[in-house]
Each structure stands twice: as structure tokens, then as C-alpha cells.
Amino acid sequence: MSSRFSKRSRLKSRMMQSTKNRVVVLRSNNHIRAMVISPEGKTLTYCSSIALPEKDKSKLTHTGNVASAYHVGTVLGERIKKLKIENLAFDRAGLKYHGRVKAVAEGLRFVKVDI
């Protein structure tokens, strides 16, 4: 990927930061994390495959796959609805929109969170 496209991505992300709450997705080989960050930079809510409640963790066989990412998205969506957070934008942090990143977004949409 050339630097021109990554600069454009960072510029769009900075423009988005000033007006909307962001759903940021962080991915590692073994886990997936997603958090909602306010325009001021404060974390409003957080969910990860590491810190899932015990009842939800027992459903997952592995924490680094698409199924666990989808589950993280649905749990985060429920927390967003409980806190009544609106005006969200999906920030994939430079990652391609496929696989686990896409599964988190689909999990959020399943809970009817408008991103």
C-alpha cells in the first residue's frame, strides 16, 4: 500500500475524530478488541475477547477467530445501547475491512447499532 493511501486514511480518521464517537477495532493473532472513543479522546466503553464475561467466554472455543470477533461486536453493541451512545463512526485503524474486522461491524449491526 502506498503512503498516499495511508495518509488519506489518517486524514479521514482525524476529521472523523473531531465530530463523532469512534468504534475502534484492534486485532492481534489471539484476540480482538473494540472500544468506543469520544471526540475528546476518552474511552466510553470497551469489549475484548480477553475480558468477556465468563458466561460468554464459555461459548467460544478460540478467541482469535471470526466467531469470537462477531461475539465481541454483539456484546459491545449491547453496551452501546445500554449507555445510549449515538453518532458513531467505525474506525478500522488502517486494517482491511474483512475477516475479524468485518465480523465486529456485523455484530454491531446485528444489535441494531447505527455505524
N, C-alpha and C positions, 0 to 999 in steps of 0.2 A: 504494500500500500504506500503510495507516495505521501510525502509530507503535506502536500496541498490539501488532500482529503482529510488528514488528521487535524490540520489547522482549522478547516471548515467545521469539523465535528466539535472541536473545543470551543469555537466561536459560538455555535448554536447552543451549546451547553451553557456557556456564560450568559447568553441572552436569556435563556430559559430560567437561570438561577435568580434573576432579579424580580421575576413576577410570579412564579409558580412553585408549589411544593413539588419536590422531585422524588420519584421512586428509583433509587439507585440499586443496581444489581452488581454484586461482587461474586466472582466464581473462582474456585480452586479445584484441584483434581478430586478432592474428597468431600467438599462441602459447597453449599450455595448460601449466600446471604443476601438479604434485601432490606432496605431501610427507607423511611420517608424523611426527607430533609427539608426544612422550611427555607424560604428565601433568605433568612438571616443566617442560615448555616447550622441551626440546631436540629438534632435528631428528634423527631416526634414519636416514631415507633420503629421497632426493629424486629426482624424474624430471621432465623437461620436454621439450617439443618442440624447444627450443633446444639442449639438451645431450644429445641421443640419441647413442648410438654410431654411427659412420659407416656400418656395415652396415645399421642400422635406418633411418637418415636417407635412404638411397638409395631405400627403398621408398616414401617419401612424396613426393607432388608439391607439396603445400601444407601448412604447419604449423598453419593456423588452421581446420581443418575437423573433422568428426566422426570421420573415419578416423584422423587423427593423434591425436585425443583417446583413441580406443579403443586405439591402439598404445601411448600413454603409460601407460594403465591396465594393459595386459598386462605391460609392462616393469617398472612399479612393483610389480605383483603378484609377479613372479619375484624381485625384490629382497627383498620382504617375506618370501617363503617361504625364501629363502636365509638371511636373518637370523633366521628363526623368531620373528617378531613376532606376537603374538596379542592378543586383546581389543581389536579395532579398532572405531571408530565413524566413519561418513562425515560429514564436516563440509563442507557446500557453501558456507559463508561468506556466507549470505544470497542466493546465486544460486538461480534457479529450477532445479528438477530436470528438465531436458530438454535436448536437443541435446548439446553437448560435455560438460557436467557428467554427464549420464546415461551417455554413452559411456565416460567414465573408470570409472564404477562398474561398468558391464557388462564392461569389460576386466579389472577386478579379479576379478569373479565368474567370468570365463572361466578364470582361472588357479587357481580354487578358493580364493580368499581370502575368509574369512568376515567380511563387513562388515554 
